[in-house]
């Protein structure tokens, strides 16, 4: 099940408060400013900076 549109509108990067890119097919959310990738687990965004992975180029 995809993330609800309403949730996408209010979610922001917990580190910089910036905009996010949703890559639901990969089950991840990307902050290009911080270069961090947050995972989506069981359709729930895990927005913890300590658990984010570096964005690979």
PyMOL Python script that loads the backbone (N, CA, C, O; Angstrom):
from pymol import cmd

cmd.read_pdbstr("""\
ATOM      1  N   UNK A   1       0.854  -1.179   0.000  1.00  0.00           N
ATOM      2  CA  UNK A   1       0.000   0.000   0.000  1.00  0.00           C
ATOM      3  C   UNK A   1       0.896   1.237   0.000  1.00  0.00           C
ATOM      4  O   UNK A   1       1.820   1.331   0.807  1.00  0.00           O
ATOM      5  N   UNK A   2       0.631   2.177  -0.891  1.00  0.00           N
ATOM      6  CA  UNK A   2       1.463   3.382  -0.939  1.00  0.00           C
ATOM      7  C   UNK A   2       1.212   4.308   0.261  1.00  0.00           C
ATOM      8  O   UNK A   2       0.188   4.226   0.938  1.00  0.00           O
ATOM      9  N   UNK A   3       2.180   5.180   0.490  1.00  0.00           N
ATOM     10  CA  UNK A   3       2.049   6.163   1.561  1.00  0.00           C
ATOM     11  C   UNK A   3       0.950   7.159   1.180  1.00  0.00           C
ATOM     12  O   UNK A   3       0.881   7.602   0.033  1.00  0.00           O
ATOM     13  N   UNK A   4       0.106   7.503   2.127  1.00  0.00           N
ATOM     14  CA  UNK A   4      -1.007   8.409   1.874  1.00  0.00           C
ATOM     15  C   UNK A   4      -0.517   9.777   1.406  1.00  0.00           C
ATOM     16  O   UNK A   4       0.493  10.286   1.890  1.00  0.00           O
ATOM     17  N   UNK A   5      -1.240  10.355   0.470  1.00  0.00           N
ATOM     18  CA  UNK A   5      -0.892  11.669  -0.081  1.00  0.00           C
ATOM     19  C   UNK A   5      -0.789  12.720   1.027  1.00  0.00           C
ATOM     20  O   UNK A   5       0.104  13.567   1.004  1.00  0.00           O
ATOM     21  N   UNK A   6      -1.696  12.661   1.985  1.00  0.00           N
ATOM     22  CA  UNK A   6      -1.707  13.627   3.087  1.00  0.00           C
ATOM     23  C   UNK A   6      -0.429  13.532   3.924  1.00  0.00           C
ATOM     24  O   UNK A   6       0.106  14.547   4.371  1.00  0.00           O
ATOM     25  N   UNK A   7       0.051  12.307   4.130  1.00  0.00           N
ATOM     26  CA  UNK A   7       1.281  12.117   4.890  1.00  0.00           C
ATOM     27  C   UNK A   7       2.481  12.643   4.114  1.00  0.00           C
ATOM     28  O   UNK A   7       3.369  13.267   4.694  1.00  0.00           O
ATOM     29  N   UNK A   8       2.513  12.397   2.812  1.00  0.00           N
ATOM     30  CA  UNK A   8       3.606  12.901   1.978  1.00  0.00           C
ATOM     31  C   UNK A   8       3.683  14.429   2.038  1.00  0.00           C
ATOM     32  O   UNK A   8       4.773  15.001   2.011  1.00  0.00           O
ATOM     33  N   UNK A   9       2.538  15.075   2.119  1.00  0.00           N
ATOM     34  CA  UNK A   9       2.502  16.538   2.135  1.00  0.00           C
ATOM     35  C   UNK A   9       3.088  17.126   3.418  1.00  0.00           C
ATOM     36  O   UNK A   9       3.595  18.248   3.403  1.00  0.00           O
ATOM     37  N   UNK A  10       3.027  16.391   4.523  1.00  0.00           N
ATOM     38  CA  UNK A  10       3.504  16.954   5.794  1.00  0.00           C
ATOM     39  C   UNK A  10       4.867  16.427   6.226  1.00  0.00           C
ATOM     40  O   UNK A  10       5.502  17.009   7.106  1.00  0.00           O
ATOM     41  N   UNK A  11       5.327  15.324   5.614  1.00  0.00           N
ATOM     42  CA  UNK A  11       6.633  14.783   5.988  1.00  0.00           C
ATOM     43  C   UNK A  11       7.758  15.699   5.518  1.00  0.00           C
ATOM     44  O   UNK A  11       7.710  16.250   4.418  1.00  0.00           O
ATOM     45  N   UNK A  12       8.756  15.850   6.356  1.00  0.00           N
ATOM     46  CA  UNK A  12       9.961  16.615   6.020  1.00  0.00           C
ATOM     47  C   UNK A  12      11.157  15.867   6.584  1.00  0.00           C
ATOM     48  O   UNK A  12      11.016  15.026   7.471  1.00  0.00           O
ATOM     49  N   UNK A  13      12.312  16.175   6.071  1.00  0.00           N
ATOM     50  CA  UNK A  13      13.526  15.556   6.578  1.00  0.00           C
ATOM     51  C   UNK A  13      13.702  15.940   8.047  1.00  0.00           C
ATOM     52  O   UNK A  13      13.652  17.124   8.381  1.00  0.00           O
ATOM     53  N   UNK A  14      13.904  14.971   8.918  1.00  0.00           N
ATOM     54  CA  UNK A  14      14.058  15.293  10.343  1.00  0.00           C
ATOM     55  C   UNK A  14      15.360  16.033  10.656  1.00  0.00           C
ATOM     56  O   UNK A  14      15.489  16.643  11.717  1.00  0.00           O
ATOM     57  N   UNK A  15      16.313  15.981   9.746  1.00  0.00           N
ATOM     58  CA  UNK A  15      17.596  16.646   9.986  1.00  0.00           C
ATOM     59  C   UNK A  15      17.569  18.113   9.533  1.00  0.00           C
ATOM     60  O   UNK A  15      17.933  19.005  10.299  1.00  0.00           O
ATOM     61  N   UNK A  16      17.138  18.361   8.286  1.00  0.00           N
ATOM     62  CA  UNK A  16      17.178  19.725   7.747  1.00  0.00           C
ATOM     63  C   UNK A  16      15.803  20.358   7.569  1.00  0.00           C
ATOM     64  O   UNK A  16      15.699  21.541   7.245  1.00  0.00           O
ATOM     65  N   UNK A  17      14.755  19.577   7.779  1.00  0.00           N
ATOM     66  CA  UNK A  17      13.360  20.014   7.593  1.00  0.00           C
ATOM     67  C   UNK A  17      13.031  20.299   6.130  1.00  0.00           C
ATOM     68  O   UNK A  17      12.060  20.992   5.828  1.00  0.00           O
ATOM     69  N   UNK A  18      13.848  19.758   5.224  1.00  0.00           N
ATOM     70  CA  UNK A  18      13.670  19.991   3.792  1.00  0.00           C
ATOM     71  C   UNK A  18      12.709  19.013   3.140  1.00  0.00           C
ATOM     72  O   UNK A  18      12.144  18.127   3.782  1.00  0.00           O
ATOM     73  N   UNK A  19      12.547  19.210   1.827  1.00  0.00           N
ATOM     74  CA  UNK A  19      11.652  18.370   1.031  1.00  0.00           C
ATOM     75  C   UNK A  19      12.256  16.989   0.808  1.00  0.00           C
ATOM     76  O   UNK A  19      13.471  16.799   0.842  1.00  0.00           O
ATOM     77  N   UNK A  20      11.365  16.043   0.579  1.00  0.00           N
ATOM     78  CA  UNK A  20      11.765  14.651   0.400  1.00  0.00           C
ATOM     79  C   UNK A  20      11.333  14.131  -0.961  1.00  0.00           C
ATOM     80  O   UNK A  20      10.362  14.614  -1.544  1.00  0.00           O
ATOM     81  N   UNK A  21      12.054  13.155  -1.455  1.00  0.00           N
ATOM     82  CA  UNK A  21      11.686  12.446  -2.672  1.00  0.00           C
ATOM     83  C   UNK A  21      11.259  11.037  -2.268  1.00  0.00           C
ATOM     84  O   UNK A  21      12.009  10.318  -1.609  1.00  0.00           O
ATOM     85  N   UNK A  22      10.060  10.655  -2.663  1.00  0.00           N
ATOM     86  CA  UNK A  22       9.515   9.354  -2.297  1.00  0.00           C
ATOM     87  C   UNK A  22       9.779   8.354  -3.410  1.00  0.00           C
ATOM     88  O   UNK A  22       9.349   8.553  -4.546  1.00  0.00           O
ATOM     89  N   UNK A  23      10.478   7.289  -3.086  1.00  0.00           N
ATOM     90  CA  UNK A  23      10.777   6.207  -4.030  1.00  0.00           C
ATOM     91  C   UNK A  23      10.126   4.939  -3.493  1.00  0.00           C
ATOM     92  O   UNK A  23      10.791   4.039  -2.980  1.00  0.00           O
ATOM     93  N   UNK A  24       8.814   4.899  -3.626  1.00  0.00           N
ATOM     94  CA  UNK A  24       8.055   3.797  -3.029  1.00  0.00           C
ATOM     95  C   UNK A  24       8.379   2.448  -3.649  1.00  0.00           C
ATOM     96  O   UNK A  24       8.287   1.424  -2.972  1.00  0.00           O
ATOM     97  N   UNK A  25       8.757   2.424  -4.926  1.00  0.00           N
ATOM     98  CA  UNK A  25       9.099   1.154  -5.558  1.00  0.00           C
ATOM     99  C   UNK A  25      10.348   0.550  -4.922  1.00  0.00           C
ATOM    100  O   UNK A  25      10.524  -0.668  -4.937  1.00  0.00           O
ATOM    101  N   UNK A  26      11.216   1.397  -4.362  1.00  0.00           N
ATOM    102  CA  UNK A  26      12.423   0.933  -3.667  1.00  0.00           C
ATOM    103  C   UNK A  26      12.243   0.919  -2.153  1.00  0.00           C
ATOM    104  O   UNK A  26      13.161   0.557  -1.417  1.00  0.00           O
ATOM    105  N   UNK A  27      11.064   1.313  -1.693  1.00  0.00           N
ATOM    106  CA  UNK A  27      10.766   1.382  -0.259  1.00  0.00           C
ATOM    107  C   UNK A  27      11.738   2.312   0.468  1.00  0.00           C
ATOM    108  O   UNK A  27      12.315   1.956   1.496  1.00  0.00           O
ATOM    109  N   UNK A  28      11.908   3.537  -0.106  1.00  0.00           N
ATOM    110  CA  UNK A  28      12.804   4.496   0.521  1.00  0.00           C
ATOM    111  C   UNK A  28      12.353   5.924   0.270  1.00  0.00           C
ATOM    112  O   UNK A  28      11.612   6.211  -0.670  1.00  0.00           O
ATOM    113  N   UNK A  29      12.820   6.807   1.138  1.00  0.00           N
ATOM    114  CA  UNK A  29      12.553   8.232   1.054  1.00  0.00           C
ATOM    115  C   UNK A  29      13.912   8.924   1.070  1.00  0.00           C
ATOM    116  O   UNK A  29      14.763   8.612   1.904  1.00  0.00           O
ATOM    117  N   UNK A  30      14.112   9.861   0.149  1.00  0.00           N
ATOM    118  CA  UNK A  30      15.421  10.481  -0.019  1.00  0.00           C
ATOM    119  C   UNK A  30      15.367  11.971   0.289  1.00  0.00           C
ATOM    120  O   UNK A  30      14.462  12.680  -0.153  1.00  0.00           O
ATOM    121  N   UNK A  31      16.351  12.431   1.053  1.00  0.00           N
ATOM    122  CA  UNK A  31      16.584  13.861   1.230  1.00  0.00           C
ATOM    123  C   UNK A  31      17.856  14.176   0.454  1.00  0.00           C
ATOM    124  O   UNK A  31      18.950  13.775   0.851  1.00  0.00           O
ATOM    125  N   UNK A  32      17.706  14.896  -0.656  1.00  0.00           N
ATOM    126  CA  UNK A  32      18.869  15.209  -1.480  1.00  0.00           C
ATOM    127  C   UNK A  32      19.759  16.252  -0.813  1.00  0.00           C
ATOM    128  O   UNK A  32      20.965  16.271  -1.056  1.00  0.00           O
ATOM    129  N   UNK A  33      19.196  17.111   0.016  1.00  0.00           N
ATOM    130  CA  UNK A  33      19.984  18.128   0.705  1.00  0.00           C
ATOM    131  C   UNK A  33      20.968  17.485   1.680  1.00  0.00           C
ATOM    132  O   UNK A  33      22.155  17.812   1.672  1.00  0.00           O
ATOM    133  N   UNK A  34      20.482  16.579   2.514  1.00  0.00           N
ATOM    134  CA  UNK A  34      21.319  15.904   3.507  1.00  0.00           C
ATOM    135  C   UNK A  34      22.021  14.680   2.934  1.00  0.00           C
ATOM    136  O   UNK A  34      22.934  14.128   3.548  1.00  0.00           O
ATOM    137  N   UNK A  35      21.578  14.258   1.733  1.00  0.00           N
ATOM    138  CA  UNK A  35      22.109  13.056   1.085  1.00  0.00           C
ATOM    139  C   UNK A  35      21.906  11.827   1.966  1.00  0.00           C
ATOM    140  O   UNK A  35      22.809  11.014   2.164  1.00  0.00           O
ATOM    141  N   UNK A  36      20.664  11.724   2.495  1.00  0.00           N
ATOM    142  CA  UNK A  36      20.286  10.595   3.347  1.00  0.00           C
ATOM    143  C   UNK A  36      19.107   9.851   2.740  1.00  0.00           C
ATOM    144  O   UNK A  36      18.261  10.435   2.063  1.00  0.00           O
ATOM    145  N   UNK A  37      19.070   8.541   3.001  1.00  0.00           N
ATOM    146  CA  UNK A  37      17.972   7.689   2.548  1.00  0.00           C
ATOM    147  C   UNK A  37      17.318   7.075   3.777  1.00  0.00           C
ATOM    148  O   UNK A  37      17.975   6.416   4.583  1.00  0.00           O
ATOM    149  N   UNK A  38      16.012   7.300   3.909  1.00  0.00           N
ATOM    150  CA  UNK A  38      15.220   6.726   5.000  1.00  0.00           C
ATOM    151  C   UNK A  38      14.424   5.561   4.431  1.00  0.00           C
ATOM    152  O   UNK A  38      13.919   5.645   3.312  1.00  0.00           O
ATOM    153  N   UNK A  39      14.306   4.488   5.178  1.00  0.00           N
ATOM    154  CA  UNK A  39      13.594   3.316   4.668  1.00  0.00           C
ATOM    155  C   UNK A  39      12.091   3.408   4.979  1.00  0.00           C
ATOM    156  O   UNK A  39      11.653   4.121   5.882  1.00  0.00           O
ATOM    157  N   UNK A  40      11.342   2.659   4.197  1.00  0.00           N
ATOM    158  CA  UNK A  40       9.914   2.474   4.441  1.00  0.00           C
ATOM    159  C   UNK A  40       9.754   1.012   4.828  1.00  0.00           C
ATOM    160  O   UNK A  40      10.102   0.119   4.055  1.00  0.00           O
ATOM    161  N   UNK A  41       9.230   0.768   6.019  1.00  0.00           N
ATOM    162  CA  UNK A  41       9.096  -0.596   6.523  1.00  0.00           C
ATOM    163  C   UNK A  41       7.624  -0.877   6.817  1.00  0.00           C
ATOM    164  O   UNK A  41       7.007  -0.199   7.639  1.00  0.00           O
ATOM    165  N   UNK A  42       7.072  -1.874   6.146  1.00  0.00           N
ATOM    166  CA  UNK A  42       5.639  -2.209   6.296  1.00  0.00           C
ATOM    167  C   UNK A  42       4.762  -0.993   6.053  1.00  0.00           C
ATOM    168  O   UNK A  42       3.813  -0.746   6.797  1.00  0.00           O
ATOM    169  N   UNK A  43       5.085  -0.224   4.996  1.00  0.00           N
ATOM    170  CA  UNK A  43       4.351   0.975   4.587  1.00  0.00           C
ATOM    171  C   UNK A  43       4.437   2.114   5.600  1.00  0.00           C
ATOM    172  O   UNK A  43       3.626   3.039   5.559  1.00  0.00           O
ATOM    173  N   UNK A  44       5.407   2.055   6.505  1.00  0.00           N
ATOM    174  CA  UNK A  44       5.591   3.106   7.512  1.00  0.00           C
ATOM    175  C   UNK A  44       6.969   3.728   7.322  1.00  0.00           C
ATOM    176  O   UNK A  44       7.974   3.020   7.378  1.00  0.00           O
ATOM    177  N   UNK A  45       7.035   5.053   7.095  1.00  0.00           N
ATOM    178  CA  UNK A  45       8.336   5.713   6.961  1.00  0.00           C
ATOM    179  C   UNK A  45       9.101   5.687   8.287  1.00  0.00           C
ATOM    180  O   UNK A  45       8.559   6.049   9.331  1.00  0.00           O
ATOM    181  N   UNK A  46      10.350   5.261   8.234  1.00  0.00           N
ATOM    182  CA  UNK A  46      11.217   5.251   9.411  1.00  0.00           C
ATOM    183  C   UNK A  46      12.108   6.495   9.300  1.00  0.00           C
ATOM    184  O   UNK A  46      13.167   6.460   8.673  1.00  0.00           O
ATOM    185  N   UNK A  47      11.664   7.585   9.916  1.00  0.00           N
ATOM    186  CA  UNK A  47      12.312   8.888   9.751  1.00  0.00           C
ATOM    187  C   UNK A  47      13.245   9.185  10.921  1.00  0.00           C
ATOM    188  O   UNK A  47      13.103  10.206  11.595  1.00  0.00           O
ATOM    189  N   UNK A  48      14.184   8.299  11.152  1.00  0.00           N
ATOM    190  CA  UNK A  48      15.166   8.459  12.214  1.00  0.00           C
ATOM    191  C   UNK A  48      16.526   8.720  11.584  1.00  0.00           C
ATOM    192  O   UNK A  48      17.018   7.900  10.809  1.00  0.00           O
ATOM    193  N   UNK A  49      17.135   9.848  11.908  1.00  0.00           N
ATOM    194  CA  UNK A  49      18.428  10.214  11.337  1.00  0.00           C
ATOM    195  C   UNK A  49      19.475   9.144  11.615  1.00  0.00           C
ATOM    196  O   UNK A  49      20.282   8.818  10.744  1.00  0.00           O
ATOM    197  N   UNK A  50      19.461   8.602  12.819  1.00  0.00           N
ATOM    198  CA  UNK A  50      20.445   7.583  13.190  1.00  0.00           C
ATOM    199  C   UNK A  50      20.327   6.295  12.373  1.00  0.00           C
ATOM    200  O   UNK A  50      21.291   5.536  12.274  1.00  0.00           O
ATOM    201  N   UNK A  51      19.163   6.046  11.792  1.00  0.00           N
ATOM    202  CA  UNK A  51      18.951   4.831  11.006  1.00  0.00           C
ATOM    203  C   UNK A  51      18.996   5.076   9.508  1.00  0.00           C
ATOM    204  O   UNK A  51      18.877   4.133   8.725  1.00  0.00           O
ATOM    205  N   UNK A  52      19.166   6.321   9.100  1.00  0.00           N
ATOM    206  CA  UNK A  52      19.251   6.645   7.678  1.00  0.00           C
ATOM    207  C   UNK A  52      20.583   6.188   7.106  1.00  0.00           C
ATOM    208  O   UNK A  52      21.583   6.078   7.815  1.00  0.00           O
ATOM    209  N   UNK A  53      20.570   5.927   5.805  1.00  0.00           N
ATOM    210  CA  UNK A  53      21.788   5.502   5.109  1.00  0.00           C
ATOM    211  C   UNK A  53      22.235   6.634   4.188  1.00  0.00           C
ATOM    212  O   UNK A  53      21.412   7.427   3.731  1.00  0.00           O
ATOM    213  N   UNK A  54      23.535   6.711   3.915  1.00  0.00           N
ATOM    214  CA  UNK A  54      24.014   7.719   2.964  1.00  0.00           C
ATOM    215  C   UNK A  54      23.474   7.456   1.564  1.00  0.00           C
ATOM    216  O   UNK A  54      23.341   6.304   1.151  1.00  0.00           O
ATOM    217  N   UNK A  55      23.165   8.512   0.845  1.00  0.00           N
ATOM    218  CA  UNK A  55      22.685   8.403  -0.521  1.00  0.00           C
ATOM    219  C   UNK A  55      23.845   8.033  -1.434  1.00  0.00           C
ATOM    220  O   UNK A  55      24.877   8.704  -1.444  1.00  0.00           O
ATOM    221  N   UNK A  56      23.670   6.971  -2.195  1.00  0.00           N
ATOM    222  CA  UNK A  56      24.693   6.523  -3.144  1.00  0.00           C
ATOM    223  C   UNK A  56      24.481   7.248  -4.472  1.00  0.00           C
ATOM    224  O   UNK A  56      23.345   7.404  -4.921  1.00  0.00           O
ATOM    225  N   UNK A  57      25.542   7.677  -5.084  1.00  0.00           N
ATOM    226  CA  UNK A  57      25.410   8.360  -6.381  1.00  0.00           C
ATOM    227  C   UNK A  57      25.651   7.436  -7.537  1.00  0.00           C
ATOM    228  O   UNK A  57      25.577   7.858  -8.691  1.00  0.00           O
TER     229      UNK A  57
END
""", "prot")
cmd.dss("prot")
cmd.show_as("cartoon", "prot")
cmd.util.cbc("prot")
cmd.orient("prot")
